[in-house]
Amino acid sequence: MKKIIFVLLILAVAITGVFASPKPESKGAKTYKVGVAIYQFDDNFMTLYRNEILSYFKSLETDNVKYNVTVVDGKNDMAEQSNQIDNFITQKMDVIILNLVQTSSADAVINKVVAANIPLVLINREPLAYAKDGSTLDEQYEGILKNAKVCYVGADARQSGSFQGRIIAELPDHGDINRDGKISYIMIEGDPENIDAQYRTQFSIKYLTDAGYKVECLDDQVGNWAQSKGQELCANALAKFGRQVEVVFCNNDAMALGAAAAIKAAGRTVGKDIYLVGVDALEECQEMVKAGTMTGTVLNDHVGQSHKAVDVAIELLNNKPIQNYYWVDYVMVK
């Protein structure tokens, strides 16, 4: 009898399962396609930046929302990057995050994205014609600045240059190691077309002259953000000018790392008979500042900038209103 009852119970459960209302199927997650174009993967700072973009997008995913992020390397070639943007448009990306190879080519690239009705977040390299007060705005950018789906996220490079000058000005000897009444320096610049390179070069020295210090430029060369070029240019300048060189300004930390190697090879000692400053606050450079083998650097906040770029991209995906500019402050490290 117990066996019969047990069998009947099993049958009842089976029948109930057959006729019970099926559970509603869960809807699939909404997946957004995000195209990220980086000017060059072989860049210390932009490597940190793009990795943080990927990590932050992943952290914001939910059961209902996913982000399919495609990151491409422009290889520091504007034609290559232009083709990549064309591919993003063909792939119908939902939003594009763009780190321009050449800021002077911004209008052509931006206009094609705008024409495709794809939201665009420009990062890190501010297009040359953009003016914060609008006073020098070129006509070709007027429509872009008014476009509700285009914005720029970055840091004001003038601030980073000023902080480099301030680091030197606040030294006990103000950078005038030989006490001859002037600060003799060499400048190692990034890409001359890049507004960040222009501002860092200009405002690092402007801070010193505005503060009343006399300066002497012994050499000013283009290192294109590369560590190897920073080492080469600094080595050449030290060989030519010797002990006259009191300060080495580098537009970024990669070139400063190269310059540090050249300084060591030349038998010079940072903090004793020469000073060295960079920008980006790469982890290695922060450790060098602590150790005294680098005078100072300026934190280019890749976390703050990348997170803001992603946040704004998501706002655009959700059709929320945005600003045309988002600024993230630099921080002195000395």
C-alpha positions, 0 to 999 in steps of 0.5 A: 500500500505504501508503494502505491501511495508513493507512486501516486504522489510522484504521478501527481507531482509530475502532472502538476508540473506539466499543467502548471503555468510556465515561468515567464522567460527572463528578457535578455540583457540590453547590450550596447556597442561601444567603440573606443579609439586610442591614438596609440597603444604604445603610450604609458599613460593611455595604456592606463587610461584605456585599461581603466575604461574597460575595467570601469565599463565592466564594473557598471554592467548589470543583469539587464545592461551589458557593454560590448567595448571594442578598443582600437589602436590608431598607431599614431597614424591619423589615416589609420584612425580615420579608417577605424572611425569609419568602421565604427560607423559601419558597425553602428556603434551606440557611442564612440569614445575618441582619443585623437591622433591629430587634434588638427584633424578633429573637424573631419572626424567629428563631423562624420560621427555627427553625420552618422548620429552617433554620440561622441566623447572626445578624451585626453586631447583637446581639439585645437579650435576649442576655446573655454571662453568661446572667444577664439572659437573657429566657425567650424566648431560652432555647431559641434559645441552646440551639439547635444551629443558631443563633448570633451573630457579632459584636464586643462594642460595649462594647469599641468604646465603651471604646476611644473613651473611651481615645483621648480619655483618652490625649491630652496634655490628655485632651480638656479643651482649655480646661483647665476641669477637665471634658471637654465633649462632644456625642454623636451616636448611631446607632439607639437600639434598636441595642445597639451604639449603646447600648453605644458611647454608654454605655461611651465616657463610662464609660471616662472617668469610671472613669479619674477624669475629669469630663465634661459632656454638652452634647448627645446626639442620634440620627443613625441611622448616617447621614452627613447626620444626623451633619453636621446634628446636629454643625452645630447643636450647634456653632452652639448651644454654640460653643467649649464643645464639646471632643469629638464622639463618633460611634457610627460613622464615617459620622456622624463624616464628617458631623461632620467636614464640620460642624467644618470649616464652623464654622471649627474644627480637629480636634486643635487646638480640638476632637476627633472620634472614630468607629467602623468605621475606614472607609478614608477615616477611617483616612486622616483619622486619619493626616492629623490631621483626625480624632482616632481611630476603632475598627476594626470588623473587617468582614473578620474578622466576615464570614469568621467568619460564612461559616465558621460558615454552612458548618459548619452546612451540613456539620452540624458542631457550632457555638458560640452566640457568636463574638466578633471584637475591635475595634482602636483606630486613632489 
